[in-house]
Amino acid sequence: MCEDSVNHEQDQVCLFAFVHSMKEIHNEYLMANGLNRSTYGKTLNVEAGTVIDQGITHPSQFDFYLCSQAAIMGTSRPTLYHVLHDDIGFNSDDLQQLTYWLCHTDMRCTKSVSIPAPVHYAHLAAYGSRSLKFEDDRDSEGSMIDGGDDDEPQTYSLDDIRTQLMILDPKVADDMWFI
């Protein structure tokens, strides 16, 4: 990735931060008893932007819960973020703020969403690409090989994916086709 950058300096160093997000957690967080219900509504949901990074998080690893959206109905559910690797050196407040801001950039919604837009887009692209077939899936006449009665695409190993390139049509290569 660094080789493709505009600035081709010899001593250029790429810095990365890898953060795992987990949306399907079954934790619910409510405001403490005794608070004014008129301020927080009948459900006592935490406000959008609430971060929990103490008490229930891992004692020695960098993780946090972020409730990035207001619950319109029901109980709000936060997303768990776990920092796997950080070359950049984010402090917790900066990474939490960046994560919250990215939850407001989804092109499908005018309000904040539960996960950052790049994570949502990666999920959509992966889900949409399930139906793409590799070149090896065609028989000698060019028609798709029938894998049976299942509607699900054939399963590929990680080695298959690493060694075969799926090329998008140039008309959509620079578009966000998965939205």
N, C-alpha and C positions, 0 to 999 in steps of 0.2 A: 504494500500500500504506500509506503514512503517513496518507493521508486516512481510511482505515478504522480506524485505531487508536483505542483508548479515550480516550487523552489527546489532545485537540484543541488543543494550544497552537500559536500562530501561528509560533513560531520552532523548531518541532520539525524535526529533521533525521534522515532515515533513513540508516543506514550498512549497507553490504553488503560481503560478501566472496564472490567467485566462485572456486571451486576445481574444477578439472577432474580427474576420476579416470580412470585407465586401468588396467583389470584385466588385459587380455589382452596382457601383456608376456611375453617369453620369457627372463626373467632368473631365475636360481636362486641363492640365497645360502646358503652353508653355513658352519658354524663353522670356525675355523682349525684346521689340523692340530695334533696334540699335546694336544688337550683330552681330558678324561675322557669316554669314550663312555658310561659309566654315567649321567652327568649329562644328556647331550643325546640319548641313544638311538643306535641303530646308524646312523641316517641323517645325523647331525650337522646337522640343520635348525636354523635360528636360532629363538630363542624367540619366542612371540607377543608383540607389542608392540615388536619390534625396528624401529628407525628408521635409515635410511641417508640422511644429508643432506650428506655430504661425499664428495669423490673422484669419484664417477660421476654426480653431478648437474650441472645446468647451472651454469657458473661465475658468471653474473650474475643469474639469475632465481631465484625462490623456488619450488623444487620439492623433493620428498623421496619416498623409498620407505618404505612401512610394511608390515610383515608382521604383520597383525592377528590371525591365527589360527594355532594349532598344526597342523602337518601330521599327520593321523592315519595316513595311508599316503602313501608317495611323498615328493616334495620340496615344501616350502612355497614358494609364489610370492607375492611382495609386490605391492602395488598402487602405481602411480606417481601422485602428486598434484602438480598444478601450479597455483599460485596465479595466476589471471589478473588479478584486481583485488581490492584490500583497502582499503576505507574504514575498517574497524574498527581496523586497526593491530595485528593479531595479531603476536606474536613467534613464532619458529619452534617453540619448545617448547610454547606454549599451543595453537597450531593443531594440532600433531601429537598432543597429548594429547586434545584435543576430537575429532579424527578417530578416534583409537583408541577412545575412550569410545562414540562413535556406532556403532562396529562391534559393540557389545555390546547394542544396543537393538532388534534385529530380532525381530519377533513370531513369526517362523517357526522360530526356532532358540534353544535354551537356552544355546548357547555363542557365542563371537564369530564373526562372518562376515568374509569377505574385503573387503567394501566397507561404508561407513557405511549404516545403515538407510535414511535419506532417499534416498540414491542408488539403493539396491535397490528401494525403493517406487516411485520415479520410473520406473525401468526396467519394473517390473511394470505400472504404470498405462499407460505408452506401449505396451507389448506387448499388453495387454488391450484398449486402445482401437483397435487396428488393425481389429478387426472391427466397430466402430461405424460407422454410415453417417450421412452428412449428410442433411438434409432434401431436398436437390436430387437425391439418389440414388433417389427414388421416382418412379414414373410417375404418370399422372393418376389411376389407381385406387388408389394407395397401396402397390402391391407393389414390391419391390426390383427395380431394373433389373439385368438379367443382364449382367455384364461379360465373359462368355466362359467358357471351360472352366477358367480358373485359380481355385483356391481362395483365392488371396491377394486382399486388398481392393484396390480401385482406388487408384492413386497420386494424391495431392493435392499441389499446390504450396504453398509457404509462404504465399502470398497467400490461397489458399483457406482455410487454417487460421486465418489472422489475421482474416478477414472473416466467418467463419461460427462460430457458437457452438453447441457440443454441450451440450445441457442434460440433466443427469442427472435421473432420477426423484427427487422429494423424499424418498422412502423410503430411498434409498441415498446421497443427496448428502453427508451428513455422516459416512458410514461409510467405512472403508478397504476398499472393494469389491474392490480389486485384490489383496488378500492372499488 
